[in-house]
Structure formats: C-alpha cells, structure tokens
Amino acid sequence: MLIVTAGKGWVQQEGQERQEIRQGETIWIPAGMKHWHGATAQYAMSHYAITYIQDGKNAEWMELVSDEQYLD
C-alpha cells in the first residue's frame, strides 16, 4: 500500500499505464506485482509504503527506472 502524504507522483504497474497520484491518495499494489513509483518530473512527493514480510524480506528491489520509462 502506498499513501501519498505530500506533492504529486507517478505510479506504474507492469503492463499498465502510468498514473498520477496526489496528496491524500492511497494506492494498493498487489503482492508480487512489479511496479515503480516516485515524484513527477516537476513536483516532489512524500509517501508511506506499507509492506508485508515474506521469506524474511519486505521488498524485492528491481532495476532502476530508465529516463525513457520515467518520462514516457
């Protein structure tokens, strides 16, 4: 679960369109879903990420998002 506490951001789940997220919004991302989230190109974003622990890990960090993916 992602809770935006300030600013504007983007979130994109694999195979879906990127969407804008704003202060006060809560986004549910299913366990195991490859995704990225962060600030927009023009605005900062603060957020809380609430995760679960599975096999001793709470997240599996993947490759960095490229500039092309970020700005697309």
N, C-alpha and C positions, 0 to 999 in steps of 0.2 A: 504494500500500500504506500502511496506517495501523497503527502499532504503539503501543498504549496502554502508557505507562510508569508511570502512577500514576493513582489515582482511578477514577471512573466517568464514562462519557459516553454520548452517543447518536450514532447514525449513521443516515441515511435516504437511500436512493437513490430517484430519481424513480419513482413508480408503485408503490413498495413501502412496507411498514410500517416505522416507526421501530424500531430495535432498541437495546437497552442493550449497551454494551461496557465491559469492565473491564480492570484492570491485567493485563498479560501476554498479552492477546489481539491477534491480527493480523487485520486486515480487508483483503481485496482488493477494490478498486473498479475495474472495467474502464475503460480509457482512453476519454474522451469521455462517461462516464456522469455526468449531472447529479446532484449529491448535496450533503448538508451533514453536518457533524459538529461536535461540541462537548461541553462539560460538561453534566451534567444540571442541573435546577433546584436540587438540593440538594447536589451534590458537584462539586468541581473535577476537571479531568482534564488530564494532560500526555501528549503523544504525539509521535511522529516521523511525518512524512509523507514517503514516498519516491516521487518522481515521475520522469517522463521529460521530455525536451525534444523538442518538435515545433514546427516552424516558428519556432524561436527563443524559444518560451515553454514554461514548465513547468506553468502552470495558467491557466485562464480563470476569473477570479472573477466570480460572478454576483451577483444581487441579494441583499440581506440577508434572512435568515430572519425572518419576522414573529413577534411574540409568539404569535399564534394557531397558526402552524405549529409553533413550538418547544414549546408546551405541549399541543398536540393529542395 
